[in-house]
Amino acid sequence: MANLFATGEMFYMAMLCCRKTFQFCKEET
């Protein structure tokens, strides 16, 4: 269960990163 939670946390962090990058790209354009 702990392993699954760790994976979910990593996925969540990755999504936040992608979101920040997308917003940054949107502001750049």
N, CA, C, O and CB atoms as a CASP TS submission, in Angstrom:
PFRMAT TS
TARGET T0000
AUTHOR 0000-0000-0000
METHOD Language model
MODEL 1
PARENT N/A
ATOM      1  N   MET     1       0.838  -1.197   0.000  1.00  0.00           N
ATOM      2  CA  MET     1       0.000   0.000   0.000  1.00  0.00           C
ATOM      3  C   MET     1       0.881   1.259   0.000  1.00  0.00           C
ATOM      4  O   MET     1       0.581   2.238  -0.682  1.00  0.00           O
ATOM      5  CB  MET     1      -0.952  -0.001   1.229  1.00  0.00           C
ATOM      6  N   ALA     2       1.954   1.214   0.765  1.00  0.00           N
ATOM      7  CA  ALA     2       2.839   2.373   0.832  1.00  0.00           C
ATOM      8  C   ALA     2       3.461   2.638  -0.536  1.00  0.00           C
ATOM      9  O   ALA     2       3.646   3.789  -0.932  1.00  0.00           O
ATOM     10  CB  ALA     2       3.940   2.160   1.893  1.00  0.00           C
ATOM     11  N   ASN     3       3.779   1.573  -1.245  1.00  0.00           N
ATOM     12  CA  ASN     3       4.386   1.722  -2.563  1.00  0.00           C
ATOM     13  C   ASN     3       3.413   2.438  -3.504  1.00  0.00           C
ATOM     14  O   ASN     3       3.795   3.341  -4.248  1.00  0.00           O
ATOM     15  CB  ASN     3       4.789   0.339  -3.140  1.00  0.00           C
ATOM     16  N   LEU     4       2.149   2.014  -3.452  1.00  0.00           N
ATOM     17  CA  LEU     4       1.135   2.615  -4.310  1.00  0.00           C
ATOM     18  C   LEU     4       1.000   4.096  -3.987  1.00  0.00           C
ATOM     19  O   LEU     4       0.880   4.930  -4.884  1.00  0.00           O
ATOM     20  CB  LEU     4      -0.223   1.898  -4.144  1.00  0.00           C
ATOM     21  N   PHE     5       1.023   4.414  -2.691  1.00  0.00           N
ATOM     22  CA  PHE     5       0.891   5.812  -2.278  1.00  0.00           C
ATOM     23  C   PHE     5       2.059   6.635  -2.810  1.00  0.00           C
ATOM     24  O   PHE     5       1.875   7.762  -3.269  1.00  0.00           O
ATOM     25  CB  PHE     5       0.816   5.921  -0.742  1.00  0.00           C
ATOM     26  N   ALA     6       3.264   6.063  -2.744  1.00  0.00           N
ATOM     27  CA  ALA     6       4.456   6.774  -3.226  1.00  0.00           C
ATOM     28  C   ALA     6       4.319   7.045  -4.721  1.00  0.00           C
ATOM     29  O   ALA     6       4.649   8.133  -5.194  1.00  0.00           O
ATOM     30  CB  ALA     6       5.751   5.957  -2.937  1.00  0.00           C
ATOM     31  N   THR     7       3.831   6.054  -5.458  1.00  0.00           N
ATOM     32  CA  THR     7       3.663   6.237  -6.907  1.00  0.00           C
ATOM     33  C   THR     7       2.638   7.332  -7.187  1.00  0.00           C
ATOM     34  O   THR     7       2.826   8.168  -8.071  1.00  0.00           O
ATOM     35  CB  THR     7       3.227   4.911  -7.581  1.00  0.00           C
ATOM     36  N   GLY     8       1.552   7.312  -6.419  1.00  0.00           N
ATOM     37  CA  GLY     8       0.514   8.319  -6.622  1.00  0.00           C
ATOM     38  C   GLY     8       1.048   9.713  -6.329  1.00  0.00           C
ATOM     39  O   GLY     8       0.720  10.674  -7.025  1.00  0.00           O
ATOM     40  N   GLU     9       1.874   9.814  -5.292  1.00  0.00           N
ATOM     41  CA  GLU     9       2.444  11.121  -4.940  1.00  0.00           C
ATOM     42  C   GLU     9       3.346  11.611  -6.071  1.00  0.00           C
ATOM     43  O   GLU     9       3.312  12.786  -6.437  1.00  0.00           O
ATOM     44  CB  GLU     9       3.242  11.038  -3.606  1.00  0.00           C
ATOM     45  N   MET    10       4.148  10.709  -6.615  1.00  0.00           N
ATOM     46  CA  MET    10       5.040  11.090  -7.710  1.00  0.00           C
ATOM     47  C   MET    10       4.226  11.543  -8.917  1.00  0.00           C
ATOM     48  O   MET    10       4.557  12.531  -9.572  1.00  0.00           O
ATOM     49  CB  MET    10       5.966   9.914  -8.096  1.00  0.00           C
ATOM     50  N   PHE    11       3.151  10.801  -9.200  1.00  0.00           N
ATOM     51  CA  PHE    11       2.286  11.152 -10.333  1.00  0.00           C
ATOM     52  C   PHE    11       1.656  12.522 -10.117  1.00  0.00           C
ATOM     53  O   PHE    11       1.563  13.330 -11.040  1.00  0.00           O
ATOM     54  CB  PHE    11       1.186  10.085 -10.531  1.00  0.00           C
ATOM     55  N   TYR    12       1.219  12.773  -8.862  1.00  0.00           N
ATOM     56  CA  TYR    12       0.599  14.055  -8.535  1.00  0.00           C
ATOM     57  C   TYR    12       1.599  15.193  -8.716  1.00  0.00           C
ATOM     58  O   TYR    12       1.273  16.242  -9.272  1.00  0.00           O
ATOM     59  CB  TYR    12       0.058  14.043  -7.091  1.00  0.00           C
ATOM     60  N   MET    13       2.820  14.969  -8.240  1.00  0.00           N
ATOM     61  CA  MET    13       3.864  15.994  -8.376  1.00  0.00           C
ATOM     62  C   MET    13       4.179  16.230  -9.845  1.00  0.00           C
ATOM     63  O   MET    13       4.391  17.367 -10.266  1.00  0.00           O
ATOM     64  CB  MET    13       5.146  15.578  -7.614  1.00  0.00           C
ATOM     65  N   ALA    14       4.210  15.158 -10.620  1.00  0.00           N
ATOM     66  CA  ALA    14       4.493  15.285 -12.056  1.00  0.00           C
ATOM     67  C   ALA    14       3.396  16.099 -12.733  1.00  0.00           C
ATOM     68  O   ALA    14       3.671  16.932 -13.596  1.00  0.00           O
ATOM     69  CB  ALA    14       4.616  13.887 -12.722  1.00  0.00           C
ATOM     70  N   MET    15       2.149  15.849 -12.332  1.00  0.00           N
ATOM     71  CA  MET    15       1.032  16.602 -12.909  1.00  0.00           C
ATOM     72  C   MET    15       1.163  18.087 -12.573  1.00  0.00           C
ATOM     73  O   MET    15       0.915  18.942 -13.424  1.00  0.00           O
ATOM     74  CB  MET    15      -0.321  16.053 -12.395  1.00  0.00           C
ATOM     75  N   LEU    16       1.550  18.393 -11.340  1.00  0.00           N
ATOM     76  CA  LEU    16       1.726  19.791 -10.937  1.00  0.00           C
ATOM     77  C   LEU    16       2.824  20.421 -11.783  1.00  0.00           C
ATOM     78  O   LEU    16       2.694  21.558 -12.239  1.00  0.00           O
ATOM     79  CB  LEU    16       2.069  19.899  -9.421  1.00  0.00           C
ATOM     80  N   CYS    17       3.905  19.677 -11.990  1.00  0.00           N
ATOM     81  CA  CYS    17       5.019  20.185 -12.790  1.00  0.00           C
ATOM     82  C   CYS    17       4.536  20.493 -14.206  1.00  0.00           C
ATOM     83  O   CYS    17       4.817  21.560 -14.752  1.00  0.00           O
ATOM     84  CB  CYS    17       6.190  19.163 -12.822  1.00  0.00           C
ATOM     85  N   CYS    18       3.813  19.554 -14.784  1.00  0.00           N
ATOM     86  CA  CYS    18       3.317  19.740 -16.150  1.00  0.00           C
ATOM     87  C   CYS    18       2.399  20.965 -16.198  1.00  0.00           C
ATOM     88  O   CYS    18       2.449  21.762 -17.135  1.00  0.00           O
ATOM     89  CB  CYS    18       2.561  18.467 -16.644  1.00  0.00           C
ATOM     90  N   ARG    19       1.576  21.093 -15.185  1.00  0.00           N
ATOM     91  CA  ARG    19       0.636  22.215 -15.143  1.00  0.00           C
ATOM     92  C   ARG    19       1.401  23.533 -15.096  1.00  0.00           C
ATOM     93  O   ARG    19       1.083  24.470 -15.828  1.00  0.00           O
ATOM     94  CB  ARG    19      -0.308  22.096 -13.922  1.00  0.00           C
ATOM     95  N   LYS    20       2.419  23.598 -14.224  1.00  0.00           N
ATOM     96  CA  LYS    20       3.204  24.826 -14.099  1.00  0.00           C
ATOM     97  C   LYS    20       3.892  25.137 -15.428  1.00  0.00           C
ATOM     98  O   LYS    20       3.921  26.285 -15.874  1.00  0.00           O
ATOM     99  CB  LYS    20       4.252  24.698 -12.960  1.00  0.00           C
ATOM    100  N   THR    21       4.446  24.093 -16.055  1.00  0.00           N
ATOM    101  CA  THR    21       5.132  24.290 -17.334  1.00  0.00           C
ATOM    102  C   THR    21       4.149  24.778 -18.387  1.00  0.00           C
ATOM    103  O   THR    21       4.463  25.675 -19.170  1.00  0.00           O
ATOM    104  CB  THR    21       5.810  22.983 -17.799  1.00  0.00           C
ATOM    105  N   PHE    22       2.951  24.184 -18.405  1.00  0.00           N
ATOM    106  CA  PHE    22       1.936  24.565 -19.395  1.00  0.00           C
ATOM    107  C   PHE    22       1.549  26.023 -19.200  1.00  0.00           C
ATOM    108  O   PHE    22       1.441  26.783 -20.162  1.00  0.00           O
ATOM    109  CB  PHE    22       0.683  23.656 -19.288  1.00  0.00           C
ATOM    110  N   GLN    23       1.339  26.407 -17.929  1.00  0.00           N
ATOM    111  CA  GLN    23       0.970  27.793 -17.646  1.00  0.00           C
ATOM    112  C   GLN    23       2.087  28.727 -18.088  1.00  0.00           C
ATOM    113  O   GLN    23       1.837  29.778 -18.678  1.00  0.00           O
ATOM    114  CB  GLN    23       0.667  27.987 -16.144  1.00  0.00           C
ATOM    115  N   PHE    24       3.342  28.324 -17.792  1.00  0.00           N
ATOM    116  CA  PHE    24       4.475  29.153 -18.157  1.00  0.00           C
ATOM    117  C   PHE    24       4.542  29.308 -19.675  1.00  0.00           C
ATOM    118  O   PHE    24       4.778  30.400 -20.191  1.00  0.00           O
ATOM    119  CB  PHE    24       5.783  28.552 -17.614  1.00  0.00           C
ATOM    120  N   CYS    25       4.329  28.184 -20.384  1.00  0.00           N
ATOM    121  CA  CYS    25       4.356  28.229 -21.854  1.00  0.00           C
ATOM    122  C   CYS    25       3.242  29.136 -22.369  1.00  0.00           C
ATOM    123  O   CYS    25       3.434  29.898 -23.317  1.00  0.00           O
ATOM    124  CB  CYS    25       4.210  26.801 -22.455  1.00  0.00           C
ATOM    125  N   LYS    26       2.075  29.045 -21.732  1.00  0.00           N
ATOM    126  CA  LYS    26       0.956  29.879 -22.158  1.00  0.00           C
ATOM    127  C   LYS    26       1.301  31.360 -21.969  1.00  0.00           C
ATOM    128  O   LYS    26       1.000  32.191 -22.826  1.00  0.00           O
ATOM    129  CB  LYS    26      -0.325  29.514 -21.368  1.00  0.00           C
ATOM    130  N   GLU    27       1.935  31.676 -20.839  1.00  0.00           N
ATOM    131  CA  GLU    27       2.291  33.076 -20.579  1.00  0.00           C
ATOM    132  C   GLU    27       3.357  33.542 -21.560  1.00  0.00           C
ATOM    133  O   GLU    27       3.352  34.693 -21.996  1.00  0.00           O
ATOM    134  CB  GLU    27       2.787  33.253 -19.128  1.00  0.00           C
ATOM    135  N   GLU    28       4.278  32.635 -21.907  1.00  0.00           N
ATOM    136  CA  GLU    28       5.352  32.988 -22.837  1.00  0.00           C
ATOM    137  C   GLU    28       4.784  33.367 -24.196  1.00  0.00           C
ATOM    138  O   GLU    28       5.175  34.375 -24.784  1.00  0.00           O
ATOM    139  CB  GLU    28       6.343  31.824 -22.986  1.00  0.00           C
ATOM    140  N   THR    29       3.844  32.541 -24.698  1.00  0.00           N
ATOM    141  CA  THR    29       3.317  32.765 -26.035  1.00  0.00           C
ATOM    142  C   THR    29       2.585  34.095 -26.104  1.00  0.00           C
ATOM    143  O   THR    29       2.068  34.462 -27.159  1.00  0.00           O
ATOM    144  CB  THR    29       2.385  31.625 -26.444  1.00  0.00           C
TER
END
